[in-house]
Amino acid sequence: MEKQLQAFINRVDREHLAIEGIAVMEDGHVIAEHRWTPDLPRNIYSHTKSFMATAVGLAIADGTLSLDDRLVDCFPEHIPANASPLLGEIRLRHLLTMSSGFEKSLLMSADRRAGVGAPDYIAYMFAQPVLRRPGESFYYSTADSILAGRMLEQKTGIGLAEFLWERILKPLEIGFPLWEFCPRGHAIGGGGMFLNLRDMMKLGWLYLNDGCWNGIRLVDSAWVHAATSKQIDTPPDQDVWHCGYGYQFWMSPYPGAYRADGAFGQITTVLPKKSLVVSVQCPETGEFSKVQAALHEELLTQL
């Protein structure tokens, strides 16, 4: 592994690629790390989605939430008179697999910065047309993740951030992170969490270790398997990393592998066959596609 990691580092330096750090974890410990910048908490963007889905998995195991729960049943007071006919068919499983049927990328980071959907994201989404029957096709949208997180809050009566901190972040010794909240005071289930690299990658080890941390079960094994298995196909394109989606985890093109994936390169890749977790964080500048190519060619396919 040391040889492959050094080959990756050499390529980053040779091609002046935009990356902040890389770390490799085995047996719950970081066994290799290289920094180009200090390891400080940063926005992990959509990597947050995998943390949110972990909270959903806990609520499902608790029996307070179900994959078949309907979105509209959680917020009946928000259903507009002219609601899209298919709105009532959206279930939690559709939100987790990016197959809600809205067929648009909604409430993405740039939209939220511009005030789109403010102040009430539920009212905004319920007013959107549902263009395709839920469950039929994958269409990546942070709004689906936000809605899933809000369903958890509605069913449990606990804020997503508090729920996740008590059940996952605190046991993992991550602490309570800086996190983006919506205008109505709800944690954004699809992005905006700030973590440093070592804390970010702990989620990958938790899943690799079948939901256990330091011998204590935190996440139900059935959820770990379901969330990290392909639940829906992603549209074919030239990106080798686009090979299916689970419950807010992407499938990866390595044996049994999957990843949590945030914009600009906030990536935790779990390699079950190698018992390794590989994580990188990258700046908002630069071309992550070049970092991705280096990861794929120099490291992940070589381990």
C-alpha positions in Angstrom: 0.0 0.0 0.0 2.9 2.4 0.8 4.2 2.1 -2.8 0.8 2.8 -4.3 0.2 5.8 -2.0 3.6 7.3 -2.8 2.8 6.9 -6.5 -0.4 8.9 -6.0 1.4 11.6 -4.0 4.1 11.8 -6.6 1.5 12.3 -9.4 -0.3 15.0 -7.3 2.9 16.9 -6.9 4.1 16.4 -10.5 0.8 17.6 -12.0 0.1 20.2 -9.3 -3.3 18.7 -8.5 -5.7 20.5 -6.1 -6.0 18.3 -3.0 -5.7 19.1 0.7 -5.0 15.6 2.2 -5.4 11.9 1.9 -5.5 9.3 4.7 -5.9 5.5 4.8 -7.5 3.7 7.7 -7.2 0.0 8.7 -8.5 -1.6 11.9 -10.0 1.7 13.0 -6.6 3.5 12.9 -5.1 5.8 10.4 -2.1 3.9 9.0 -1.0 6.5 6.4 -1.7 10.1 5.8 -0.2 12.9 3.7 -1.2 16.6 4.0 -0.8 19.4 1.5 -2.6 21.8 3.9 -3.4 21.7 7.6 -6.2 19.2 8.6 -8.9 21.7 9.6 -12.7 21.2 9.5 -14.1 22.0 6.1 -17.4 21.8 4.2 -17.8 18.2 3.2 -20.8 19.0 1.0 -22.8 16.0 -0.1 -20.6 13.6 2.0 -23.1 14.8 4.6 -25.8 12.8 2.9 -24.2 9.5 4.1 -24.3 10.8 7.6 -27.9 11.7 7.3 -28.8 8.3 5.8 -27.1 6.7 8.8 -29.5 8.6 11.1 -32.4 7.3 9.0 -31.1 3.8 9.3 -31.1 4.2 13.1 -34.7 5.4 13.1 -35.7 2.5 10.9 -34.1 0.0 13.3 -35.8 1.8 16.2 -39.2 1.2 14.4 -40.0 4.9 14.3 -39.4 5.3 10.5 -40.0 3.0 7.5 -38.7 3.0 4.0 -42.3 2.9 2.8 -43.4 6.0 4.8 -44.9 8.6 2.5 -43.6 12.1 2.4 -47.0 13.7 2.4 -48.1 11.8 5.5 -45.3 13.5 7.4 -46.4 17.0 6.3 -50.2 16.9 5.5 -50.6 20.6 6.3 -48.1 21.5 3.5 -50.0 19.7 0.7 -51.2 22.5 -1.7 -54.6 22.4 -3.4 -52.9 22.1 -6.8 -50.4 19.4 -5.7 -48.8 17.3 -8.4 -50.8 14.1 -8.7 -47.6 12.0 -8.1 -46.6 13.8 -4.9 -48.4 11.4 -2.8 -46.5 8.4 -4.2 -43.1 9.7 -3.0 -41.8 7.4 -0.2 -38.7 7.6 2.0 -37.0 4.9 -0.1 -37.4 7.1 -3.2 -35.8 10.1 -1.5 -32.8 7.9 -0.3 -32.3 6.6 -3.9 -32.6 10.0 -5.6 -35.7 8.7 -7.5 -38.4 11.1 -6.1 -39.6 11.9 -9.6 -39.0 15.7 -9.4 -36.4 15.1 -12.2 -34.5 18.3 -11.3 -31.5 19.0 -9.1 -33.2 21.2 -6.5 -32.0 23.0 -3.4 -28.3 22.5 -4.3 -25.7 24.5 -2.5 -25.7 27.4 -5.0 -29.5 27.5 -4.9 -29.6 27.7 -1.1 -27.0 30.5 -1.2 -29.2 32.4 -3.6 -32.2 32.0 -1.3 -34.1 29.7 -3.6 -36.8 27.9 -1.6 -36.5 30.2 1.5 -37.8 30.3 4.0 -39.8 27.1 3.9 -38.2 24.2 2.0 -41.1 21.8 2.5 -43.6 24.3 1.1 -41.2 25.0 -1.8 -40.8 21.3 -2.7 -44.4 20.4 -2.3 -45.2 23.1 -4.9 -42.8 21.5 -7.5 -44.2 19.3 -10.2 -43.4 15.6 -9.9 -42.5 14.8 -13.5 -42.0 11.0 -13.3 -43.4 8.2 -11.2 -41.3 7.9 -8.0 -38.8 5.0 -8.1 -38.5 4.8 -11.8 -35.2 6.7 -12.4 -32.3 8.2 -10.7 -31.9 12.0 -10.7 -29.4 13.5 -8.3 -30.9 16.2 -6.1 -30.0 17.5 -2.7 -33.7 18.3 -2.1 -34.4 14.6 -1.8 -31.8 14.3 1.0 -33.2 17.4 2.7 -36.7 15.9 2.6 -35.5 12.6 4.0 -33.8 14.3 6.9 -37.0 16.3 7.6 -39.1 13.1 7.6 -36.7 11.7 10.3 -37.2 14.8 12.4 -41.0 14.7 12.0 -41.2 11.0 12.9 -38.7 11.1 15.8 -39.5 14.5 17.2 -35.8 15.2 17.4 -33.7 17.5 15.2 -31.5 15.7 12.7 -28.3 17.3 14.1 -29.1 16.3 17.7 -30.2 12.8 16.8 -27.0 12.2 14.8 -24.8 13.7 17.4 -26.2 11.6 20.2 -26.2 8.3 18.3 -23.2 8.5 15.9 -21.0 11.6 16.2 -20.5 11.5 19.9 -19.7 7.8 20.0 -17.2 8.3 17.1 -15.6 11.1 19.1 -16.4 13.6 16.4 -18.3 16.0 18.5 -20.9 18.5 17.4 -19.9 19.9 14.0 -20.5 23.2 12.4 -23.4 22.5 10.0 -25.6 24.5 7.7 -29.2 24.9 8.8 -32.2 26.1 6.7 -34.0 29.4 7.4 -36.5 27.5 9.6 -33.7 26.0 11.8 -33.4 22.5 10.4 -30.0 20.8 9.6 -29.5 20.4 5.9 -29.6 16.6 5.4 -27.9 16.9 2.0 -24.8 19.0 2.8 -23.1 21.7 4.7 -21.5 19.7 7.5 -17.9 20.7 8.4 -15.4 17.9 9.4 -11.7 17.4 9.2 -10.4 14.5 7.2 -9.8 12.1 10.0 -13.3 12.6 11.5 -15.0 12.4 8.1 -13.5 9.0 7.3 -14.7 7.5 10.6 -18.1 6.9 9.0 -16.4 4.7 6.4 -14.8 2.6 9.1 -18.1 2.3 10.9 -19.7 0.8 7.8 -16.7 -1.3 6.9 -16.9 -2.7 10.5 -20.6 -3.7 9.9 -21.9 -0.8 12.0 -19.7 -1.4 15.1 -17.2 1.0 16.7 -14.7 -0.2 19.4 -16.8 -3.3 19.8 -20.1 -1.5 20.3 -22.8 -1.7 17.7 -24.0 1.7 16.6 -25.8 0.9 13.3 -27.9 -2.2 12.5 -26.1 -4.7 10.2 -29.1 -5.0 7.9 -29.0 -1.2 7.3 -25.2 -1.3 6.6 -25.8 -3.9 3.9 -28.8 -2.2 2.4 -27.4 1.3 2.3 -24.1 0.2 0.7 -25.7 -2.1 -1.9 -26.9 -0.9 -5.3 -30.5 0.1 -5.0 -30.8 1.9 -8.3 -28.9 2.3 -11.6 -27.3 5.6 -12.4 -27.4 6.9 -15.9 -24.4 5.7 -18.0 -21.8 8.2 -18.8 -18.0 8.5 -19.1 -17.4 8.7 -15.4 -16.0 5.4 -14.2 -17.3 6.2 -10.7 -20.9 6.3 -11.8 -21.9 2.7 -11.4 -25.0 2.7 -9.2 -26.4 4.2 -6.0 -27.5 2.8 -2.6 -29.2 4.7 0.1 -27.2 8.0 -0.1 -24.0 6.0 -0.8 -22.5 5.7 -4.3 -21.2 2.4 -5.6 -17.5 2.3 -6.7 -15.9 0.3 -9.4 -13.7 -1.8 -7.1 -14.7 -5.2 -5.6 -17.5 -4.6 -3.2 -16.6 -0.9 -2.8 -18.8 2.1 -2.1 -18.3 5.7 -1.1 -19.6 8.8 0.5 -19.1 11.6 -2.0 -19.1 15.4 -1.6 -18.6 18.2 -4.1 -15.1 19.2 -5.2 -13.6 15.9 -3.8 -14.7 15.2 -0.2 -14.6 11.4 -0.6 -14.5 8.4 1.6 -14.1 5.2 -0.3 -14.6 1.9 1.5 -12.8 -1.1 0.1 -14.2 -4.2 1.9 -12.1 -6.7 0.1 -9.0 -4.9 1.3 -10.4 -3.9 4.8 -9.3 -0.3 4.0 -10.9 3.1 4.0 -9.4 5.8 1.8 -10.4 9.4 2.2 -9.5 12.6 0.5 -10.5 16.2 0.9 -10.0 18.8 -1.8 -10.4 22.6 -2.2 -13.2 24.2 -4.2 -10.6 25.4 -6.7 -8.9 23.1 -9.2 -10.2 20.2 -11.2 -11.3 17.2 -9.1 -11.6 15.1 -12.2 -7.8 15.0 -12.4 -7.5 14.1 -8.7 -10.1 11.4 -9.3 -8.1 10.0 -12.3 -5.0 9.9 -10.1 -6.8 8.1 -7.3 -8.3 5.6 -9.7 -5.2 4.9 -11.7 -2.4 5.1 -9.1 -4.1 3.9 -5.9 -7.6 2.4 -5.8 -7.2 0.0 -8.7 -3.7 -1.0 -7.4 -4.5 -1.9 -3.8 
